[in-house]
Amino acid sequence: MNILSQFLKKIGVSSLDQLTLEERQTYLNWESSLNGRQITSKEVRQFLDVELEDTVTKLIAKSLGEREDIFLKMKVDFIRHLISFLDTPEMEKKHIEQLIQTK
């Protein structure tokens, strides 16, 4: 019996059908986390997009000291490199498709 089954038994629930829609969604989220959910490249890309936007906003919005300015510029550069790395398979695919179409 897994930890979620034990929890349901502890609170008197014998079937997932007894849970409300919100409770069932929470159960499924917990189950996914407990099963070792893997972060997708789409989730990583979304995270990096938010970080990039936040960092650029900080660079533009206020006057910074030299140290913070350098740090944020390095962060932008690093995030852009990561995004480029994540985009590599799609770029390779497009490149190969173009090669095939031109022959």
C-alpha positions as CSV (number, residue, x, y, z in Angstrom):
1,M,0.0,0.0,0.0
2,N,1.5,3.3,-1.0
3,I,1.6,6.5,1.0
4,L,-1.4,8.0,-0.8
5,S,-3.6,4.9,-0.2
6,Q,-2.6,5.0,3.4
7,F,-3.6,8.7,3.6
8,L,-7.0,8.1,2.0
9,K,-7.6,5.2,4.3
10,K,-6.6,7.4,7.3
11,I,-9.2,10.0,6.3
12,G,-11.9,7.5,5.6
13,V,-11.9,7.5,1.8
14,S,-12.1,4.1,0.2
15,S,-12.4,5.2,-3.4
16,L,-11.3,8.2,-5.5
17,D,-14.9,8.6,-6.5
18,Q,-15.6,9.9,-3.0
19,L,-13.3,12.9,-3.6
20,T,-14.5,16.2,-5.0
21,L,-13.1,17.3,-8.3
22,E,-10.6,19.6,-6.5
23,E,-9.5,16.9,-4.1
24,R,-9.1,14.4,-7.0
25,Q,-6.9,16.9,-8.8
26,T,-4.8,17.4,-5.7
27,Y,-4.5,13.6,-5.3
28,L,-3.3,13.3,-9.0
29,N,-0.8,16.1,-8.5
30,W,0.5,14.5,-5.3
31,E,0.7,11.1,-7.1
32,S,2.7,12.6,-9.9
33,S,5.1,14.2,-7.5
34,L,5.5,11.0,-5.5
35,N,6.2,9.1,-8.7
36,G,9.1,11.4,-9.5
37,R,7.6,13.7,-12.1
38,Q,10.1,14.9,-14.6
39,I,10.3,18.5,-15.6
40,T,9.6,19.0,-19.3
41,S,11.7,21.1,-21.6
42,K,8.5,23.2,-22.1
43,E,8.4,23.9,-18.4
44,V,12.1,24.8,-18.3
45,R,11.6,27.1,-21.3
46,Q,8.7,28.9,-19.6
47,F,10.8,29.3,-16.4
48,L,13.7,30.7,-18.4
49,D,11.4,33.1,-20.3
50,V,10.0,34.5,-17.0
51,E,13.6,34.8,-15.5
52,L,14.8,36.5,-18.7
53,E,11.9,39.0,-18.6
54,D,12.4,39.7,-14.9
55,T,16.2,40.2,-15.3
56,V,15.8,42.5,-18.3
57,T,13.2,44.6,-16.4
58,K,15.6,45.0,-13.5
59,L,18.4,46.1,-15.9
60,I,16.1,48.7,-17.5
61,A,14.0,49.9,-14.6
62,K,16.5,51.4,-12.2
63,S,20.0,52.6,-11.8
64,L,22.3,49.8,-10.7
65,G,25.7,49.6,-9.1
66,E,28.5,48.2,-11.3
67,R,28.5,44.8,-9.5
68,E,24.7,44.3,-9.8
69,D,24.7,45.5,-13.5
70,I,27.5,43.0,-14.4
71,F,25.7,40.2,-12.6
72,L,22.4,40.8,-14.3
73,K,24.0,41.1,-17.7
74,M,25.8,37.8,-17.1
75,K,22.5,36.3,-16.1
76,V,20.8,37.5,-19.3
77,D,23.7,36.0,-21.3
78,F,23.5,32.7,-19.5
79,I,19.7,32.4,-19.8
80,R,19.9,33.2,-23.5
81,H,22.5,30.4,-23.9
82,L,20.2,28.0,-22.1
83,I,17.3,28.9,-24.3
84,S,19.4,28.4,-27.4
85,F,20.5,25.0,-26.1
86,L,16.8,24.0,-25.5
87,D,16.0,25.2,-29.0
88,T,18.8,23.2,-30.7
89,P,16.7,20.1,-31.5
90,E,14.0,22.1,-33.2
91,M,16.6,24.1,-35.1
92,E,18.3,20.9,-36.3
93,K,15.0,19.5,-37.4
94,K,14.2,22.7,-39.5
95,H,17.7,22.6,-41.0
96,I,17.4,19.0,-42.1
97,E,13.9,19.6,-43.5
98,Q,15.3,22.5,-45.5
99,L,18.2,20.4,-46.8
100,I,15.8,17.6,-47.9
101,Q,13.4,20.0,-49.6
102,T,16.2,21.6,-51.6
103,K,17.4,18.3,-53.1
